[in-house]
Each structure stands twice: as C-alpha cells, then as structure tokens.
C-alpha cells in the first residue's frame, strides 16, 4: 500500500436506527403490530447521514463533535462492528480498535486469557501473542492482576489493557474512542508516546477525543461531526475553532430570550475586537466593541440602552447602561446605530453571554431585550480565580 493510497474511504455513509415511540404498549397491541406488519409509534433516527471522507495511509484523523454527534457510530462502522444503512466503507489493511470501555473483553476471563482472545480475533496465533504478552502487560501496568477476571478491574485498568492490546497486535489501522479520557496523567503520556511511534511507522489512526488541545496537536486533519453530518474537515486549528464557535452558539441558544413592547427594536449587533475585525473571540486586557443598530417606529423620548455580561450559566457578572454612564439620548426616531466599547476587557478565559436592551428612562417599559443572545470567548494566558481580573499589589508592612 503506497503512501498516497487510501487506507479508509467512506462514501455516502449513513446509519439509521428505528426508535420506539412508547414503551407502554400492551402485549395485545404488540402482537397485532407483529401480525399486521405495522410499526406503530416507531420513528427513524439517523445517527449518521451523507458522510464522505478519505484517510490516506499514515495519516492521523481526529474526530470531534458534541455528545450524540455520531462519532462512536462512525468508528463502529469503520471497524465493521455494525453495518451501514446506506453508503459504503472501504478499508485496506488490518484494523485494531478500542471503541468502548472493555469492548471485546469477556468479564469472566482473566486479563491474560483476554489478551490471547483478542489476538485470536485479530488472526494471530497463540505463539505470536505469547511473544507480545510481556509488552502488553508492561504497557498496561496490570501485572499483579493479570490472572484475575477482568470483571474485577477498574475502568482505568480496563482501558489500559485494551489500549495495550490494540497497539501490540500491530495493525495497519488503529481506531481509538476516548482513550485519553480515562487513566492518569502518566498513562496519557504513555498513550501519546505510543501513538507517535505508531504514526512514525507509517500506520493510520482515527481518534475520537473531547480533549481539543491534544487532538489538535496529534492530528494531521480533523473531522467535525454535528448531528450526524460532516460540518468540517481539514486543518486542525480551523476545525477546532469551528467546533468551539458552534458550542458557544448552542450555549447562547439554550439561555437566549427575546422580548419587549416593540416601539424600539434592536435590529442587529456587530461585535469587533481591538483591531476593528468582526470577531467573537477576545483577549484579556483587549477591547470589545459592540455596534448596535436600532429602529424606532415612532419617536421615543429619553430612551436608555443597556448591556450585561453573564457567565455560561447565565449569571450576570457586569452590566451598565447609557443612563448610568451619563450618556443622554434625547430621543429616537427612524433608524440609527449606537457604539459600545469595553476596554480593557478584564474577564478570565472562558465563554460569556452578552445581553442588550433598550427601555424607558424610568425602567417601567422594556422596548426590546435580547437576553443572553450573543456568545463570546475570552482567551488569556493569565491565571487567577474567579471571572474578573482586578489589579492588586503585595508589599511587606514594616510598621
């Protein structure tokens, strides 16, 4: 297999599950459905749909996405443990996989017996696995428990043994689902070092992980799944940022609320950083500028525009308005735009939600409110507790 040859190719890949609408059917109704061929209360759920990609020999492809996006289903299709509903998968070379905790292990067999069982499944003889046993046990660090049934193993021991077996059977393609999420820091370092050796030997890897910095550093490309479809495929940094942006927007969608009497409406809010570029990513001690467009159906006297910054859970961190700032607006009519600038931005690294509003001077009439509508990310290399950076100094008191 040449270096440019495809190790894995997915064409129009889709996986459908039939879900029951109710678990409270009577035995009689279930029997009637069986006889008549009806599927009452069932609905189709597509875990994956229209997935196309190619992985070249020697390439490492990271797979990211929210829970339920279809990542594990995709690896199961590639491993052949489940069949696609539509489309096809083509693989070239022997595949080894670690798809879920304890997958492939028999709970009543010992760790040693499961190692030989895994080798047999991969087509290796007992003699071949005996030659690999010491390396498997050494990597997994389970020697005192090797002859104990694996049902007594902790989750960390399960995944250590599973990963050790998966790499030591010397496959051409390695599929890994969230191995970095289990185990201590030392085991994770061993995994990353072994993955690098595997990659350097010209083998192909597909890795699922929620650890975005790590998967971004070890992948040649990243595939982003959203609700079963490919949302991005390419440069790790760009695809990871696309995923983070989607996550921020979903955070806002879950807490956003729009309401008001409507005499004045906020028709748009544009966010820019200190360079003037449109952005939703900002830095500690930088600037955030919001350009707020409005429209008034009739003349409104003494309106007040306000804003609030909340954390990802919707708790307000800071808020102010034109009235507090002493910026008087005599009246609004027609269309216009207002500019808010926050500088320096003293927020800790994280996701925040911005709210904007316009209301009467006596606060009794809310013309338009966009609560928790805009999600932003703040980046910082500075470490401190809490959400806001406050200037502080230390000195020795000699009195």
C-alpha positions as CSV (number, residue, x, y, z in Angstrom):
1,X,0.0,0.0,0.0
2,X,1.6,3.3,-1.1
3,X,1.8,6.4,1.0
4,X,-0.8,8.1,-1.1
5,X,-3.2,5.2,-1.2
6,X,-6.5,5.5,0.8
7,X,-6.5,3.4,3.9
8,X,-10.1,4.3,4.6
9,X,-12.8,5.7,2.3
10,X,-16.4,6.5,3.3
11,X,-18.9,7.2,0.6
12,X,-22.4,8.4,1.3
13,X,-22.2,6.7,4.7
14,X,-25.4,6.6,6.8
15,X,-26.7,4.7,9.8
16,X,-30.4,4.6,10.8
17,X,-31.9,3.3,13.9
18,X,-35.6,2.6,14.5
19,X,-36.8,4.1,17.7
20,X,-40.0,3.1,19.5
21,X,-42.3,5.9,20.4
22,X,-43.7,4.3,23.5
23,X,-42.7,1.6,25.9
24,X,-46.2,1.2,27.4
25,X,-47.9,-0.8,24.7
26,X,-49.9,-3.8,25.7
27,X,-49.0,-7.4,24.7
28,X,-52.1,-7.5,22.5
29,X,-51.1,-4.4,20.6
30,X,-47.6,-5.6,20.1
31,X,-48.8,-8.9,18.8
32,X,-51.2,-7.2,16.4
33,X,-48.4,-5.0,15.1
34,X,-46.3,-8.1,14.5
35,X,-49.1,-9.9,12.6
36,X,-50.1,-6.9,10.5
37,X,-46.5,-5.7,9.9
38,X,-47.3,-2.3,11.4
39,X,-44.6,-0.3,13.2
40,X,-46.8,1.8,15.4
41,X,-45.0,4.6,17.3
42,X,-41.7,4.0,15.6
43,X,-39.6,6.7,14.1
44,X,-36.3,6.8,12.2
45,X,-33.2,8.3,13.8
46,X,-30.2,8.8,11.5
47,X,-27.1,8.7,13.7
48,X,-25.1,9.5,10.5
49,X,-26.1,10.7,7.1
50,X,-24.2,11.6,3.9
51,X,-20.7,11.1,5.4
52,X,-17.9,11.3,2.8
53,X,-14.1,11.4,3.5
54,X,-10.8,9.6,2.7
55,X,-8.0,8.9,5.1
56,X,-4.6,8.2,3.5
57,X,-2.1,5.6,4.6
58,X,0.0,7.0,7.5
59,X,-2.5,9.9,8.2
60,X,-3.9,10.6,11.7
61,X,-7.5,11.9,11.6
62,X,-9.1,13.4,14.7
63,X,-12.8,13.2,15.1
64,X,-14.6,15.7,17.2
65,X,-18.2,16.8,18.0
66,X,-20.7,17.1,20.8
67,X,-22.1,14.1,22.5
68,X,-24.6,12.4,20.2
69,X,-22.9,13.8,17.0
70,X,-22.3,10.3,15.6
71,X,-18.6,9.9,16.4
72,X,-18.7,6.5,18.0
73,X,-21.2,5.2,15.4
74,X,-18.7,6.3,12.7
75,X,-15.9,4.3,14.3
76,X,-18.1,1.3,14.8
77,X,-19.0,1.4,11.0
78,X,-15.3,1.6,10.1
79,X,-14.4,-1.2,12.5
80,X,-17.2,-3.4,11.0
81,X,-18.9,-4.0,14.3
82,X,-22.1,-2.6,12.8
83,X,-23.3,-2.3,9.2
84,X,-24.2,0.9,7.4
85,X,-27.8,1.5,6.4
86,X,-26.6,3.3,3.2
87,X,-23.4,4.1,1.5
88,X,-20.2,2.0,2.0
89,X,-16.9,1.9,3.8
90,X,-13.7,0.6,2.1
91,X,-10.6,-0.2,4.3
92,X,-7.2,-1.6,3.3
93,X,-5.2,-3.3,6.0
94,X,-5.7,-5.0,9.3
95,X,-7.8,-2.9,11.8
96,X,-7.5,-2.8,15.6
97,X,-9.9,-0.8,17.6
98,X,-10.6,0.4,21.1
99,X,-14.2,1.6,20.7
100,X,-15.6,1.5,24.2
101,X,-14.6,0.6,27.7
102,X,-14.0,-3.2,27.9
103,X,-15.2,-3.9,24.4
104,X,-14.1,-7.3,23.3
105,X,-13.2,-8.5,26.8
106,X,-15.0,-11.4,28.4
107,X,-15.7,-10.4,32.1
108,X,-15.2,-14.0,33.4
109,X,-11.8,-14.5,31.7
110,X,-8.6,-13.2,33.2
111,X,-6.6,-10.4,31.8
112,X,-4.1,-13.0,30.3
113,X,-6.9,-15.0,28.7
114,X,-8.4,-11.9,27.2
115,X,-5.1,-10.9,25.7
116,X,-4.9,-14.2,23.8
117,X,-8.6,-14.0,22.9
118,X,-8.0,-10.5,21.4
119,X,-5.1,-11.9,19.4
120,X,-7.1,-14.8,18.1
121,X,-9.8,-12.4,16.9
122,X,-7.2,-10.4,15.1
123,X,-5.9,-13.6,13.4
124,X,-2.7,-14.0,15.5
125,X,-1.6,-17.4,16.8
126,X,-1.1,-18.1,20.4
127,X,2.6,-18.2,19.8
128,X,2.5,-14.7,18.3
129,X,0.5,-13.3,21.2
130,X,2.8,-15.0,23.7
131,X,5.7,-13.1,22.2
132,X,3.8,-9.9,22.7
133,X,2.4,-10.6,26.1
134,X,5.3,-9.0,28.1
135,X,5.0,-5.8,26.1
136,X,1.2,-5.7,26.7
137,X,1.5,-6.3,30.4
138,X,4.3,-3.8,30.8
139,X,2.4,-1.0,29.0
140,X,-0.9,-1.7,30.8
141,X,0.8,-1.9,34.2
142,X,-1.5,-4.6,35.4
143,X,1.0,-7.4,36.2
144,X,-0.3,-8.1,39.7
145,X,-3.8,-8.6,38.4
146,X,-3.0,-10.3,35.1
147,X,-4.6,-13.6,36.3
148,X,-7.7,-12.1,37.8
149,X,-11.0,-12.0,36.0
150,X,-11.4,-8.6,34.3
151,X,-14.8,-8.0,35.9
152,X,-12.8,-7.1,39.0
153,X,-10.7,-4.5,37.0
154,X,-11.2,-0.7,37.5
155,X,-12.2,1.4,34.5
156,X,-8.6,2.6,34.3
157,X,-7.2,-1.0,34.2
158,X,-9.8,-1.9,31.5
159,X,-8.7,0.9,29.2
160,X,-5.0,0.4,29.8
161,X,-5.2,-3.3,28.9
162,X,-7.5,-2.5,25.9
163,X,-5.1,0.1,24.5
164,X,-2.0,-2.1,25.1
165,X,-3.6,-5.0,23.2
166,X,-4.9,-2.7,20.4
167,X,-1.4,-1.4,19.6
168,X,0.6,-4.5,20.2
169,X,-1.3,-6.6,17.7
170,X,0.5,-4.4,15.1
171,X,-2.5,-3.3,12.9
172,X,-2.3,-1.2,9.8
173,X,-5.2,1.0,11.1
174,X,-5.9,1.9,14.7
175,X,-9.3,3.2,15.8
176,X,-9.4,4.8,19.3
177,X,-12.5,6.2,21.1
178,X,-11.8,8.5,24.0
179,X,-8.8,6.6,25.5
180,X,-7.3,9.8,26.7
181,X,-10.4,10.5,28.9
182,X,-9.6,7.5,31.2
183,X,-6.4,6.9,33.2
184,X,-3.9,9.1,35.0
185,X,-1.5,11.7,33.5
186,X,1.3,9.1,33.3
187,X,-0.8,6.7,31.3
188,X,-1.9,9.5,29.0
189,X,1.7,10.4,28.3
190,X,2.5,6.8,27.5
191,X,-0.5,6.7,25.1
192,X,0.6,9.8,23.3
193,X,4.2,8.5,23.0
194,X,2.9,5.2,21.7
195,X,0.6,6.9,19.2
196,X,3.6,8.9,17.9
197,X,5.6,5.7,17.4
198,X,2.6,4.2,15.6
199,X,2.3,7.2,13.4
200,X,6.1,7.4,12.7
201,X,5.9,3.8,11.5
202,X,3.5,4.8,8.7
203,X,0.3,3.5,10.3
204,X,-3.1,5.1,10.1
205,X,-5.0,6.3,13.1
206,X,-8.5,7.7,13.7
207,X,-9.0,9.1,17.2
208,X,-12.1,10.5,19.0
209,X,-11.4,12.9,21.8
210,X,-13.0,15.8,23.7
211,X,-9.5,16.9,24.6
212,X,-9.3,19.6,21.9
213,X,-5.7,20.8,22.5
214,X,-4.3,17.3,22.5
215,X,-6.3,16.0,19.5
216,X,-5.4,19.2,17.6
217,X,-1.7,18.6,18.2
218,X,-1.6,14.9,17.2
219,X,-3.9,15.0,14.1
220,X,-3.0,15.8,10.5
221,X,-6.6,16.7,9.9
222,X,-9.8,16.8,12.0
223,X,-13.3,15.8,11.0
224,X,-16.1,17.7,12.8
225,X,-19.5,15.9,13.1
226,X,-22.7,17.7,14.1
227,X,-26.0,15.8,14.3
228,X,-24.7,13.0,12.2
229,X,-23.3,15.1,9.3
230,X,-19.9,16.4,8.4
231,X,-19.6,20.1,9.5
232,X,-15.9,20.5,8.9
233,X,-12.8,18.6,7.6
234,X,-9.3,20.0,7.3
235,X,-6.7,22.0,9.3
236,X,-6.9,21.0,13.0
237,X,-6.8,24.6,14.2
238,X,-9.5,25.8,11.9
239,X,-11.8,22.9,12.5
240,X,-11.4,23.1,16.3
241,X,-12.3,26.8,16.3
242,X,-15.4,26.0,14.2
243,X,-16.4,23.5,16.8
244,X,-15.8,25.9,19.7
245,X,-17.9,28.5,17.9
246,X,-20.7,26.1,17.4
247,X,-20.5,25.1,21.1
248,X,-20.7,28.8,22.2
249,X,-23.7,29.4,20.0
250,X,-25.5,26.4,21.4
251,X,-24.8,27.7,24.9
252,X,-26.4,31.0,23.9
253,X,-29.4,29.3,22.3
254,X,-30.1,27.4,25.4
255,X,-30.4,30.6,27.5
256,X,-31.4,33.3,25.0
257,X,-34.6,35.2,25.4
258,X,-36.1,38.0,23.2
259,X,-39.0,40.1,24.5
260,X,-40.3,43.7,24.7
261,X,-43.1,46.0,23.7
262,X,-41.6,46.8,20.3
263,X,-41.7,50.6,20.0
264,X,-37.9,50.4,19.5
265,X,-36.2,47.3,18.2
266,X,-32.5,46.3,18.2
267,X,-32.1,45.2,14.6
268,X,-28.5,44.0,14.8
269,X,-25.4,43.8,17.0
270,X,-21.9,43.6,15.4
271,X,-19.0,42.6,17.7
272,X,-15.5,43.7,16.9
273,X,-12.1,43.3,18.6
274,X,-9.5,45.9,19.3
275,X,-8.3,45.8,15.7
276,X,-11.7,46.5,14.4
277,X,-12.2,43.0,13.0
278,X,-15.5,41.2,13.3
279,X,-15.0,38.6,15.9
280,X,-16.5,36.5,18.7
281,X,-13.0,35.8,20.3
282,X,-11.4,38.4,22.5
283,X,-8.4,38.6,24.8
284,X,-7.9,39.7,28.4
285,X,-6.9,43.4,28.5
286,X,-8.1,43.8,24.9
287,X,-11.1,45.7,23.7
288,X,-14.7,44.7,22.8
289,X,-16.8,46.9,20.6
290,X,-20.5,46.4,20.0
291,X,-22.2,48.3,17.2
292,X,-25.9,48.3,18.0
293,X,-28.3,49.0,15.2
294,X,-31.8,50.1,16.1
295,X,-35.2,51.1,14.6
296,X,-38.0,53.2,16.1
297,X,-41.5,53.0,14.6
298,X,-42.3,56.3,16.4
299,X,-40.5,58.9,18.3
300,X,-39.3,57.7,21.7
301,X,-38.1,60.3,24.3
302,X,-35.2,59.7,26.7
303,X,-34.5,56.0,25.8
304,X,-31.9,54.0,27.7
305,X,-29.7,51.4,26.1
306,X,-28.1,48.8,28.3
307,X,-25.9,45.7,28.2
308,X,-24.9,42.8,30.5
309,X,-22.2,40.2,30.6
310,X,-23.1,36.8,32.0
311,X,-21.1,33.6,32.5
312,X,-22.0,30.4,30.6
313,X,-24.6,29.6,33.3
314,X,-26.4,32.9,32.8
315,X,-25.2,34.6,36.0
316,X,-24.7,38.3,35.5
317,X,-21.1,39.4,36.0
318,X,-21.4,43.0,35.0
319,X,-23.9,45.4,33.5
320,X,-24.4,49.0,32.8
321,X,-26.4,51.4,30.6
322,X,-26.4,54.8,29.0
323,X,-28.2,56.3,32.0
324,X,-25.6,55.1,34.5
325,X,-22.8,56.3,32.1
326,X,-24.3,59.8,31.8
327,X,-24.7,59.4,28.1
328,X,-28.1,61.1,27.4
329,X,-30.2,60.2,24.4
330,X,-32.8,62.9,23.8
331,X,-35.0,60.8,21.5
332,X,-35.1,58.1,18.9
333,X,-36.9,58.1,15.6
334,X,-36.3,56.1,12.4
335,X,-33.1,54.1,12.3
336,X,-29.6,54.6,13.8
337,X,-26.7,53.0,15.4
338,X,-25.0,53.2,18.8
339,X,-21.5,52.1,19.7
340,X,-20.4,50.5,23.0
341,X,-16.8,50.0,23.7
342,X,-15.4,48.0,26.7
343,X,-11.7,48.5,27.3
344,X,-9.8,46.9,28.9
345,X,-11.7,43.6,28.9
346,X,-10.9,42.2,32.3
347,X,-12.6,38.8,32.0
348,X,-10.9,35.5,32.7
349,X,-10.6,32.9,29.9
350,X,-14.0,31.3,29.2
351,X,-17.3,31.6,27.4
352,X,-19.6,34.5,28.2
353,X,-23.1,35.6,27.1
354,X,-23.9,39.2,26.1
355,X,-27.3,40.8,26.6
356,X,-28.5,44.1,25.1
357,X,-31.6,46.1,25.8
358,X,-33.4,49.4,25.3
359,X,-36.0,50.6,27.7
360,X,-37.7,53.8,29.1
361,X,-35.8,56.1,31.5
362,X,-38.0,55.1,34.4
363,X,-37.3,51.3,33.7
364,X,-41.0,50.6,33.5
365,X,-41.2,49.9,29.8
366,X,-38.9,47.4,28.1
367,X,-39.0,48.2,24.4
368,X,-36.7,45.4,23.4
369,X,-34.4,43.0,25.2
370,X,-32.0,40.4,23.8
371,X,-31.1,38.4,26.9
372,X,-28.0,36.1,26.7
373,X,-28.2,36.3,22.9
374,X,-24.5,36.6,21.9
375,X,-21.8,34.1,23.0
376,X,-18.2,35.2,23.1
377,X,-14.9,33.5,24.0
378,X,-12.2,35.3,26.1
379,X,-8.7,34.0,25.8
380,X,-6.0,34.6,28.4
381,X,-2.6,33.3,29.5
382,X,-3.0,34.9,32.9
383,X,-4.1,32.7,35.9
384,X,-6.4,34.0,38.7
385,X,-9.5,32.8,40.5
386,X,-13.0,34.0,39.6
387,X,-14.3,35.7,36.4
388,X,-12.8,39.2,36.6
389,X,-9.2,40.3,36.8
390,X,-8.7,43.0,39.4
391,X,-5.5,44.9,39.9
392,X,-3.7,44.1,43.2
393,X,-0.3,44.6,44.7
394,X,1.5,42.9,47.6
395,X,4.0,44.6,50.0
396,X,5.6,44.0,53.3
397,X,4.1,46.0,56.2
398,X,7.1,47.2,58.2
399,X,5.1,49.2,60.8
